[in-house]
Amino acid sequence: MTSVPNMMKAGRSLLMAATLLAALAPTARAADGQSAEMPRLVREDGRYALMVDGAPYLVLGAQANNSSNWPSVLPQVWPAVEQVQANTLFMPIAWQQIEATEGKFDFSFLDTLLAQAREHRKHLVLLWFGTWKNNGPSYAPDWVKLDNDRFPRVVGARGVMRGSLSPLAPATLDADRKAFVAFMRHLKQADGQQHTVLMVQVENETGTYGAVRDFTPMAQKVFEGKVPDDLVKALKKQPGTWKDVFGKDADEFFHAYHIARFVDQVAAAGKAEYPIPMYVNAALRDPFKDQDPYSYSSGGPTWNVLDIWKAAAPSIDLVGTGHLRSRLRFLHQDAGTV
């Protein structure tokens, strides 16, 4: 467990929030403690806002450390949130935490978190640590991350198995999606009237370190086929294989597309249960020069593949980063950066 002095990453979230919205309005609640309407992202006159209870909301966020999502730690979290004068707590919800045994769900921490957030008059943004958390499945259940036959890993070009789970494995998608659906269904039941939770981050810093893409036979067969029609159309390309269409970028773009499709299917299923805003974050690549994809988390929503993510993940509302110098990009609006 992480130490208390390192628990809150307030600076990162505050900067992230400041780039998201331009106005602060108090949260207006009904007399019974229920909010007037669901949180939603809106665009008007080229500007964007997160609407909470009918008014623009500026997220002044404090983020708990990755492994601080336990009831015993919360009494130390809230004083830190108050100290930085945050109005919103970013808190991970780990797949391992809610489905330690396959098919058996435990939402006790989520219920405790919601109750305490309301007591402290704070909003929440929840971070789903599922198939990806900083490229790996560290926060996935043991029955997932210890079964490489059922849930295969990415294998690099030289045959070395990497830490990431393959985005092309149907069993992995099915398991993650089922867990996320159960999580969002419970969230609607527990918070569908009060709207303590404003947004949900789907996965965390997706991609793979040390491999540009998956080279397993399963993945190689798909790579040697045609680029999907939806991507060809979105990018205004001519049909062909990945090598034909994207040349030297084919490997990375292939990985980005399939990770984005995986994440989109998880998000879409969750939104079908409870359609609050959902976003993804990225481990950054160099912003000023072309960088070898082996040196960063290849396939995640880095700046060079945002068009691919936009085409492949229509259920995702925006992209942020996991770093201090963060900017948010709305994926499905034409204004670009906010």
Backbone hydrogen bonds in HBPLUS format (Angstrom, degrees):
<---DONOR---> <-ACCEPTOR-->    atom                        ^
c    i                          cat <-CA-CA->   ^        H-A-AA   ^      H-
h    n   atom  resd res      DA  || num        DHA   H-A  angle D-A-AA Bond
n    s   type  num  typ     dist DA aas  dist angle  dist       angle   num
A0006-ASN N   A0003-SER O   3.18 MM   3  5.57 135.9  2.38 106.2 117.5     1
A0007-MET N   A0004-VAL O   3.01 MM   3  4.97 166.3  2.02 112.7 115.9     2
A0065-ASN N   A0007-MET O   2.67 MM  58  4.84 106.9  2.20 131.4 151.1     3
A0009-LYS N   A0063-GLN O   2.73 MM  54  4.97 159.0  1.78 142.8 149.5     4
A0014-LEU N   A0010-ALA O   2.86 MM   4  5.97 158.8  1.90 160.7 167.5     5
A0015-LEU N   A0011-GLY O   3.07 MM   4  6.20 163.5  2.10 149.6 153.1     6
A0016-MET N   A0012-ARG O   2.98 MM   4  6.19 161.7  2.01 148.6 154.5     7
A0017-ALA N   A0013-SER O   2.80 MM   4  5.93 157.7  1.84 146.1 152.1     8
A0018-ALA N   A0014-LEU O   2.92 MM   4  6.09 155.7  1.98 146.3 152.9     9
A0019-THR N   A0015-LEU O   3.26 MM   4  6.50 141.6  2.41 145.3 153.2    10
A0020-LEU N   A0017-ALA O   2.93 MM   3  5.08 141.4  2.08 102.5 114.5    11
A0030-ALA N   A0034-GLN O   2.93 MM   4  5.43 159.4  1.97 156.5 158.6    12
A0033-GLY N   A0030-ALA O   2.98 MM   3  5.37 162.9  2.01 117.8 120.4    13
A0035-SER N   A0193-GLN O   3.11 MM 158  6.37 143.5  2.25 138.4 147.4    14
A0040-ARG N   A0051-MET O   3.12 MM  11  5.31 151.1  2.21 140.4 148.5    15
A0051-MET N   A0040-ARG O   2.73 MM  11  5.31 167.3  1.75 174.6 170.2    16
A0042-VAL N   A0049-ALA O   2.93 MM   7  5.47 161.6  1.97 158.1 164.2    17
A0049-ALA N   A0042-VAL O   3.02 MM   7  5.47 147.2  2.13 148.5 153.0    18
A0044-GLU N   A0047-ARG O   2.84 MM   3  5.32 155.3  1.90 148.5 156.7    19
A0047-ARG N   A0044-GLU O   2.96 MM   3  5.32 160.3  2.00 113.8 120.3    20
A0057-TYR N   A0050-LEU O   2.86 MM   7  5.67 143.4  2.00 162.3 173.8    21
A0052-VAL N   A0055-ALA O   2.88 MM   3  5.46 166.6  1.89 157.5 154.3    22
A0055-ALA N   A0052-VAL O   3.22 MM   3  5.46 162.6  2.25 109.3 114.5    23
A0087-ASN N   A0060-LEU O   2.86 MM  27  5.41 143.1  2.00 138.8 150.8    24
A0088-THR N   A0060-LEU O   3.30 MM  28  5.95 150.6  2.39 142.8 137.2    25
A0062-ALA N   A0088-THR O   2.98 MM  26  6.44 149.5  2.07 158.0 167.6    26
A0090-PHE N   A0062-ALA O   2.84 MM  28  6.05 163.0  1.87 144.7 150.1    27
A0064-ALA N   A0090-PHE O   3.03 MM  26  6.30 161.0  2.07 171.9 170.2    28
A0068-SER N   A0065-ASN O   3.13 MM   3  5.34 161.3  2.17 121.5 119.4    29
A0073-VAL N   A0070-TRP O   2.97 MM   3  5.58 152.3  2.05 120.3 128.2    30
A0074-LEU N   A0071-PRO O   3.27 MM   3  5.35 135.0  2.49  98.8 110.3    31
A0076-GLN N   A0073-VAL O   2.87 MM   3  5.61 151.5  1.95 125.7 134.2    32
A0077-VAL N   A0074-LEU O   2.92 MM   3  4.81 132.5  2.14  98.2 112.5    33
A0078-TRP N   A0074-LEU O   3.25 MM   4  6.43 162.6  2.28 171.3 166.5    34
A0080-ALA N   A0077-VAL O   3.02 MM   3  5.36 119.7  2.40 106.3 121.4    35
A0081-VAL N   A0077-VAL O   3.00 MM   4  6.34 152.6  2.08 153.4 162.1    36
A0082-GLU N   A0078-TRP O   2.96 MM   4  6.22 159.1  2.00 153.4 158.7    37
A0083-GLN N   A0079-PRO O   2.87 MM   4  6.04 149.2  1.96 142.0 151.0    38
A0084-VAL N   A0080-ALA O   3.24 MM   4  6.51 151.7  2.33 147.7 152.0    39
A0086-ALA N   A0081-VAL O   3.15 MM   5  5.55 167.8  2.16 161.5 159.8    40
A0085-GLN N   A0082-GLU O   2.99 MM   3  4.83 153.3  2.07 100.6 108.7    41
A0123-HIS N   A0087-ASN O   3.01 MM  36  6.34 170.8  2.02 154.0 152.5    42
A0089-LEU N   A0123-HIS O   2.92 MM  34  6.35 159.7  1.97 148.7 148.9    43
A0125-VAL N   A0089-LEU O   2.99 MM  36  6.25 152.8  2.06 144.7 145.1    44
A0091-MET N   A0125-VAL O   2.96 MM  34  6.40 156.0  2.02 159.0 166.8    45
A0127-LEU N   A0091-MET O   3.03 MM  36  6.00 157.0  2.09 131.5 134.6    46
A0093-ILE N   A0127-LEU O   2.80 MM  34  5.77 160.6  1.84 153.2 148.5    47
A0129-PHE N   A0093-ILE O   3.13 MM  36  6.12 167.7  2.15 140.3 144.2    48
A0097-GLN N   A0094-ALA O   2.93 MM   3  5.06 126.8  2.22  98.9 113.3    49
A0098-ILE N   A0094-ALA O   3.30 MM   4  6.76 143.1  2.45 148.7 157.6    50
A0095-TRP N   A0129-PHE O   3.01 MM  34  6.04 165.0  2.03 157.4 152.5    51
A0098-ILE N   A0095-TRP O   3.19 MM   3  5.48 127.7  2.48 102.3 114.4    52
A0099-GLU N   A0095-TRP O   2.96 MM   4  5.99 146.0  2.08 158.5 167.6    53
A0096-GLN N   A0139-TYR O   2.90 MM  43  5.62 159.1  1.95 155.9 150.5    54
A0106-ASP N   A0098-ILE O   2.82 MM   8  4.69 148.6  1.92 128.0 137.3    55
A0104-LYS N   A0101-THR O   2.99 MM   3  5.54 167.0  2.00 142.1 143.4    56
A0111-ASP N   A0107-PHE O   2.99 MM   4  6.27 160.8  2.02 156.4 161.7    57
A0112-THR N   A0108-SER O   2.96 MM   4  6.17 158.3  2.00 148.6 154.5    58
A0113-LEU N   A0109-PHE O   2.80 MM   4  6.00 162.8  1.83 156.5 161.5    59
A0114-LEU N   A0110-LEU O   2.93 MM   4  6.13 162.7  1.96 151.6 155.6    60
A0115-ALA N   A0111-ASP O   3.07 MM   4  6.24 166.4  2.09 147.8 151.4    61
A0116-GLN N   A0112-THR O   2.99 MM   4  6.19 164.6  2.01 153.7 157.7    62
A0117-ALA N   A0113-LEU O   2.89 MM   4  5.99 156.0  1.95 149.9 157.1    63
A0118-ARG N   A0114-LEU O   3.07 MM   4  6.27 158.1  2.12 149.9 155.0    64
A0119-GLU N   A0115-ALA O   3.05 MM   4  6.31 152.3  2.13 141.7 149.9    65
A0120-HIS N   A0116-GLN O   2.96 MM   4  6.19 148.4  2.07 146.2 154.0    66
A0122-LYS N   A0117-ALA O   2.87 MM   5  5.09 170.1  1.88 146.4 149.7    67
A0121-ARG N   A0118-ARG O   3.09 MM   3  4.76 156.4  2.15  96.6 103.7    68
A0124-LEU N   A0196-THR O   2.92 MM  72  5.98 154.0  1.98 142.7 142.6    69
A0198-LEU N   A0124-LEU O   2.80 MM  74  6.05 163.8  1.82 178.0 174.4    70
A0126-LEU N   A0199-MET O   3.19 MM  73  6.61 151.6  2.27 156.1 151.6    71
A0201-GLN N   A0126-LEU O   2.81 MM  75  6.24 160.2  1.85 155.6 162.5    72
A0128-TRP N   A0201-GLN O   2.78 MM  73  5.79 168.7  1.80 156.8 159.0    73
A0203-GLU N   A0128-TRP O   3.00 MM  75  5.14 120.8  2.36 130.7 146.2    74
A0204-ASN N   A0132-TRP O   3.12 MM  72  5.57 132.9  2.35 118.6 129.2    75
A0133-LYS N   A0136-GLY O   2.68 MM   3  5.26 128.2  1.95 140.6 157.0    76
A0136-GLY N   A0133-LYS O   3.26 MM   3  5.26 156.8  2.32 110.2 108.8    77
A0134-ASN N   A0204-ASN O   2.99 MM  70  5.93 141.3  2.14 119.3 131.3    78
A0135-ASN N   A0205-GLU O   3.06 MM  70  6.01 130.5  2.31 139.9 153.5    79
A0140-ALA N   A0137-PRO O   2.97 MM   3  5.07 166.5  1.99 112.1 115.7    80
A0144-VAL N   A0141-PRO O   2.98 MM   3  5.37 152.9  2.05 108.8 117.5    81
A0145-LYS N   A0141-PRO O   3.03 MM   4  6.39 164.5  2.06 165.8 163.8    82
A0146-LEU N   A0142-ASP O   2.98 MM   4  5.55 143.3  2.12 146.4 150.1    83
A0147-ASP N   A0144-VAL O   3.26 MM   3  5.59 169.6  2.27 115.6 117.8    84
A0151-PHE N   A0147-ASP O   2.87 MM   4  5.89 160.5  1.91 153.7 160.1    85
A0166-SER N   A0152-PRO O   2.92 MM  14  5.97 175.3  1.92 147.8 148.1    86
A0154-VAL N   A0164-SER O   2.82 MM  10  5.63 157.8  1.87 149.9 151.1    87
A0162-ARG N   A0154-VAL O   2.80 MM   8  5.45 176.3  1.80 161.7 161.6    88
A0215-PHE N   A0155-VAL O   2.74 MM  60  5.39 151.4  1.82 152.8 162.8    89
A0156-GLY N   A0160-VAL O   2.88 MM   4  5.30 168.1  1.89 149.3 146.3    90
A0159-GLY N   A0156-GLY O   2.95 MM   3  5.28 160.0  1.99 118.3 119.9    91
A0172-THR N   A0169-ALA O   3.17 MM   3  5.51 125.3  2.49 106.6 119.1    92
A0173-LEU N   A0169-ALA O   3.28 MM   4  6.63 167.2  2.30 159.2 161.8    93
A0174-ASP N   A0170-PRO O   2.91 MM   4  6.06 165.5  1.93 152.2 156.7    94
A0175-ALA N   A0171-ALA O   3.00 MM   4  6.12 160.5  2.04 144.5 149.3    95
A0176-ASP N   A0172-THR O   2.98 MM   4  6.12 173.4  1.99 158.0 159.9    96
A0177-ARG N   A0173-LEU O   2.87 MM   4  5.86 166.2  1.89 153.1 157.8    97
A0178-LYS N   A0174-ASP O   3.01 MM   4  6.10 159.3  2.06 144.0 149.5    98
A0179-ALA N   A0175-ALA O   3.12 MM   4  6.33 160.7  2.16 147.6 152.5    99
A0180-PHE N   A0176-ASP O   2.90 MM   4  6.14 162.0  1.93 155.1 160.5   100
A0181-VAL N   A0177-ARG O   2.88 MM   4  6.02 158.2  1.92 151.5 157.3   101
A0182-ALA N   A0178-LYS O   3.04 MM   4  6.26 160.2  2.08 145.7 150.8   102
A0183-PHE N   A0179-ALA O   2.94 MM   4  6.18 156.2  1.99 147.3 154.3   103
A0184-MET N   A0180-PHE O   2.85 MM   4  6.10 164.4  1.88 154.0 157.2   104
A0185-ARG N   A0181-VAL O   2.83 MM   4  5.95 153.1  1.90 149.2 157.2   105
A0186-HIS N   A0182-ALA O   3.00 MM   4  6.16 158.6  2.05 144.9 150.4   106
A0187-LEU N   A0183-PHE O   2.92 MM   4  6.13 153.3  1.99 144.4 152.8   107
A0188-LYS N   A0184-MET O   2.99 MM   4  6.18 154.4  2.05 143.7 149.1   108
A0189-GLN N   A0185-ARG O   3.13 MM   4  6.41 159.2  2.17 144.3 149.9   109
A0190-ALA N   A0186-HIS O   2.82 MM   4  6.04 156.4  1.87 153.8 160.5   110
A0191-ASP N   A0187-LEU O   2.72 MM   4  5.55 142.5  1.86 146.4 155.6   111
A0192-GLY N   A0188-LYS O   2.73 MM   4  4.27 131.9  1.96 130.3 129.7   112
A0195-HIS N   A0191-ASP O   2.88 MM   4  5.33 160.6  1.92 144.2 148.4   113
A0200-VAL N   A0277-PRO O   3.08 MM  77  6.56 149.0  2.17 148.3 157.8   114
A0279-TYR N   A0200-VAL O   3.08 MM  79  6.53 150.7  2.17 143.1 150.6   115
A0202-VAL N   A0279-TYR O   2.85 MM  77  6.11 158.6  1.90 169.3 176.6   116
A0208-THR N   A0298-SER O   2.93 MM  90  5.18 140.6  2.09 127.9 139.4   117
A0298-SER N   A0208-THR O   2.95 MM  90  5.18 130.2  2.20 146.2 133.1   118
A0219-ALA N   A0216-THR O   2.99 MM   3  5.21 112.3  2.46 103.5 118.9   119
A0220-GLN N   A0216-THR O   2.76 MM   4  5.95 165.7  1.78 164.8 169.9   120
A0221-LYS N   A0217-PRO O   3.06 MM   4  6.09 156.1  2.12 145.9 150.0   121
A0223-PHE N   A0219-ALA O   2.87 MM   4  6.14 160.3  1.91 155.1 161.5   122
A0224-GLU N   A0220-GLN O   3.01 MM   4  6.17 149.7  2.10 147.7 154.0   123
A0225-GLY N   A0222-VAL O   3.04 MM   3  5.25 155.8  2.10 106.5 114.2   124
A0227-VAL N   A0240-GLY O   2.89 MM  13  6.11 165.5  1.91 165.6 160.7   125
A0231-LEU N   A0228-PRO O   3.13 MM   3  5.60 126.9  2.42 108.9 120.9   126
A0232-VAL N   A0228-PRO O   3.12 MM   4  6.43 166.0  2.14 156.8 161.0   127
A0233-LYS N   A0229-ASP O   2.91 MM   4  6.01 164.7  1.94 152.5 156.4   128
A0234-ALA N   A0230-ASP O   3.01 MM   4  6.07 158.7  2.06 137.6 144.0   129
A0235-LEU N   A0231-LEU O   2.98 MM   4  6.07 159.1  2.03 153.0 157.1   130
A0237-LYS N   A0232-VAL O   2.92 MM   5  4.96 166.8  1.94 147.4 150.9   131
A0236-LYS N   A0233-LYS O   3.21 MM   3  4.97 154.9  2.28  97.5 105.0   132
A0245-VAL N   A0241-THR O   2.92 MM   4  6.12 162.6  1.95 156.4 159.7   133
A0246-PHE N   A0242-TRP O   2.93 MM   4  5.78 163.2  1.95 147.4 152.7   134
A0247-GLY N   A0243-LYS O   2.96 MM   4  4.71 141.8  2.11 123.8 128.4   135
A0249-ASP N   A0246-PHE O   3.06 MM   3  5.42 149.8  2.16 143.3 136.7   136
A0250-ALA N   A0247-GLY O   3.07 MM   3  5.42 164.8  2.09 118.0 120.8   137
A0253-PHE N   A0249-ASP O   2.94 MM   4  5.98 170.5  1.95 167.8 170.8   138
A0254-PHE N   A0250-ALA O   2.88 MM   4  5.88 152.7  1.96 146.6 153.8   139
A0255-HIS N   A0251-ASP O   3.10 MM   4  6.37 161.3  2.14 148.8 153.3   140
A0256-ALA N   A0252-GLU O   2.86 MM   4  6.11 163.1  1.89 154.3 159.3   141
A0257-TYR N   A0253-PHE O   2.94 MM   4  6.06 161.1  1.97 145.5 150.5   142
A0258-HIS N   A0254-PHE O   3.15 MM   4  6.39 167.0  2.16 151.6 154.2   143
A0259-ILE N   A0255-HIS O   2.96 MM   4  6.12 154.6  2.02 151.5 158.7   144
A0260-ALA N   A0256-ALA O   2.89 MM   4  5.98 165.3  1.91 150.6 155.4   145
A0261-ARG N   A0257-TYR O   2.89 MM   4  6.12 155.6  1.95 148.7 155.6   146
A0262-PHE N   A0258-HIS O   3.07 MM   4  6.11 157.3  2.12 136.1 142.3   147
A0263-VAL N   A0259-ILE O   2.90 MM   4  6.18 171.2  1.91 160.4 161.4   148
A0264-ASP N   A0260-ALA O   2.82 MM   4  5.95 157.0  1.87 147.1 154.3   149
A0265-GLN N   A0261-ARG O   3.00 MM   4  6.17 156.3  2.05 148.6 153.8   150
A0266-VAL N   A0262-PHE O   3.14 MM   4  6.47 152.8  2.21 150.1 157.6   151
A0267-ALA N   A0263-VAL O   2.89 MM   4  6.13 167.8  1.90 155.8 159.1   152
A0268-ALA N   A0264-ASP O   2.76 MM   4  5.87 165.8  1.78 154.2 158.3   153
A0269-ALA N   A0265-GLN O   3.20 MM   4  6.18 158.9  2.25 136.1 141.3   154
A0270-GLY N   A0266-VAL O   3.08 MM   4  6.35 152.3  2.16 145.3 153.3   155
A0271-LYS N   A0267-ALA O   2.78 MM   4  6.04 159.4  1.82 157.0 163.0   156
A0272-ALA N   A0268-ALA O   3.00 MM   4  6.16 140.5  2.16 140.9 150.9   157
A0273-GLU N   A0270-GLY O   3.02 MM   3  5.31 139.4  2.19 102.9 114.2   158
A0274-TYR N   A0270-GLY O   2.98 MM   4  6.32 156.2  2.04 147.3 154.7   159
A0276-ILE N   A0274-TYR O   2.96 MM   2  6.02 136.9  2.15 108.0  95.8   160
A0317-ASP N   A0278-MET O   2.81 MM  39  5.68 161.7  1.84 159.8 164.7   161
A0280-VAL N   A0318-LEU O   3.13 MM  38  6.64 154.4  2.20 153.6 160.3   162
A0320-GLY N   A0280-VAL O   2.84 MM  40  6.27 156.0  1.90 149.0 157.2   163
A0282-ALA N   A0320-GLY O   2.99 MM  38  6.33 128.8  2.26 120.0 132.1   164
A0322-GLY N   A0282-ALA O   3.05 MM  40  5.89 152.7  2.12 149.8 144.3   165
A0295-SER N   A0292-ASP O   2.84 MM   3  5.62 167.0  1.86 128.3 132.9   166
A0298-SER N   A0296-TYR O   2.93 MM   2  5.78 116.5  2.34 115.6  98.7   167
A0300-GLY N   A0297-SER O   3.38 MM   3  6.18 168.0  2.40 136.9 139.4   168
A0302-THR N   A0300-GLY O   2.75 MM   2  5.68 140.0  1.91 108.4  96.3   169
A0305-VAL N   A0302-THR O   3.05 MM   3  5.76 163.3  2.08 123.9 129.0   170
A0308-ILE N   A0305-VAL O   3.07 MM   3  5.23 122.3  2.42  99.8 114.1   171
A0309-TRP N   A0305-VAL O   3.02 MM   4  6.39 161.9  2.05 155.4 160.3   172
A0310-LYS N   A0306-LEU O   2.79 MM   4  5.96 155.1  1.85 148.6 156.0   173
A0311-ALA N   A0307-ASP O   3.09 MM   4  6.26 153.7  2.16 139.7 145.5   174
A0312-ALA N   A0308-ILE O   2.89 MM   4  6.04 156.4  1.95 151.4 158.6   175
A0313-ALA N   A0309-TRP O   2.81 MM   4  5.51 141.0  1.96 149.0 153.8   176
A0316-ILE N   A0313-ALA O   3.17 MM   3  5.73 166.4  2.18 118.5 122.7   177
A0319-VAL N   A0329-ARG O   2.81 MM  10  5.19 153.8  1.87 145.9 154.9   178
A0329-ARG N   A0319-VAL O   2.89 MM  10  5.19 157.6  1.94 147.4 154.9   179
A0326-SER N   A0324-LEU O   2.87 MM   2  5.48 130.8  2.11 108.2  93.0   180
A0338-VAL N   A0328-LEU O   3.45 MM  10  6.28 172.1  2.46 168.2 167.8   181
